[in-house]
Amino acid sequence: MVRPLASEPARVAVIGAGIIGLSCAWRLADCGIDVTVLDAGSAGQGASFAAAGMLAPAFEAAGDGIHPALYDFCMASNARWPDFAARLEAATGRSLGYQPGPSLAVVLRHSLSGCRRNGVIASLAHGLGIGIYALACISGLAFLLIRSPALFNAFQWAGAAYLAWM
């Protein structure tokens, strides 16, 4: 006997327990759908971990072979983030700690006021600036570690403790 489709509960398997997979699973479950999340590793330890929580919609749409409509899609998705974050914080009772910084505001301004090209250039320039800043910080830290054996030992012990904790 074939049962009508409406009488069977909807069941969905979501592959990937990163931010996108878990977000999809949460919204589906919120609609009353039975959801199973599958991932080869620990939740949030794949691409979501590598991205470190960075939201860079214009950068995601950069590159050769990317359909131009992806830029518009990424920007529309980014505009929906504050509402999504507020609902997630309300549902979990935990702060996401998301605070757009002034450098991202510059990227957003160029992305919204100009064309896709302006947003991509601003994103790439922002990434380059952050990279230079990170290199300067690391270089300064390396200089301090070379000059101070005690500080170097402290970093070694902190690293060993972190590895033991993992």
N, C-alpha and C positions, 0 to 999 in steps of 0.2 A: 504494500500500500504506500502510495506517495502522499506525504503530508504537505499541506500548503506551506509555502516558504515563510510566511509571517508567523507561523506557530513555532518555528525552530529558533532558539536563541542564536544571535549572531556571535560567532567566535572568530577572533583574529589573532594571528601570530605576527609579532613585530620582530624583525631581525635587526639587532643592534641596540645596545643599552647605553648609547651616548645621549647627548642632549636632544637630538632630533628624534631618535627612537623612543626615548622615555616621554618626551613631550607628546608625540603621537599616541602612545599608549595611554597616557593620562587623559587626553581629550576623548579618546574612544571609550575608556572606562567611564568617564564622566557622562557619556551618552548612553550608558547601560550595556555596553558591549563587553563580552567576556574576552579579556586580552591576556596573552602569554608573551612575555618578552624573552627572547633568546639572544645570547651573546657568547662568543667563544672565550671571552675574558671577563674581567670584573667590570661592573657598570661604570661608565664614564672614563675608562682608561684607554680608549682608542683615540680617534680623531678629536673628540671633545677635550681630552687631556692635553693633546698636542697643541690645540688652539688656545689653551689656557684661558678660556672664557672670553677671548677677544671677539668683538663684533666689528667686522670690517666689510660691510656690504659692497662697497665700490671695488675693493680689492678682489673680492670673490668673483666679480664679473669681469675681471681684467684678463687679457691674454688672447692669443690668436685662436681662432676656431670657436670662440664663445659667441653664442647667439646674442645679438644686441638686446633682445627682450629680457635677458637674464638680469641686466643692470636694473631695469624698472622693477622686476620681480624682487630683487634683493633690497632695493630701497623701500618698496612697499612692505616687505617683511620686517625691515628694520623699524619702520614707523609703528608697527604693531607690537614691538617688543615691550615698551613700558606697560601697556595694559596686561600683556601676558605675564610679565614679571610680578606685577601687583597681585594678579590672581593666584600665582604660584606661591607668593609670600603669604597670602591670606589662607591658602589651603594647607600650608605646611607650618605656619607660625614661625618661619625662619626668614631672616633677611638674606637676600641674594648679594647684597653689597655692591650692586651695580650703580656706578656713578659716572656718567659720561664726563670726561675731562675736557678742558678747553681745546686741546689739540684735536680731539675727535669732532668738536664743534666746528673747527675750521674745515675739516674734511667734509662734514655734513653740509656746511654752507656752500662749498664749491660743488658738491654733488647735486644739491637741490637747485642752485641758481644757474648752473651751467648745463652742459651736456654730459654724456657718459664719459667723454674724454677728460673733462675737467675733474670729475670725481676720481677717475683712475689715477690721474697725475697727482692729485692731492693725496690720495691713499699711498701711492708709492713714495712720495716725498715724506709723508708721515712715517712710514716704515723705515725709510733710510735714516731719518732723524733719530728715531728710537734706537736703531741699530748702532749709530754713531755714539749716542749717549751710553748705551750698554757697554760698548767697547771701551769708552773712556772710564766708566765705572770699574770694569774688570781690570783695565790697565792700572788704575790707581790702587786697586786692591792687591794686584800682583806686586806692585812696587812696595806696598806696606808689608806684605808677607815675606818678601825677599829681605827687607830691612829688619824685621822683627821675628827672630826664631820663636819667641814665646807665642806670638800671635799665630804663626804658622802651625805650631803644635796644637794650639787651641782649635784651629780650623780642622786639623787632622782628627782630633778627638771628637769634635762635633760631627764630622763626616762619618766616622766609625760608629758613633752612637745612632746616627740617622740610618745607616745601613743595617745595624742590629735591630732597630725598631721596625724597619720594613720587613 
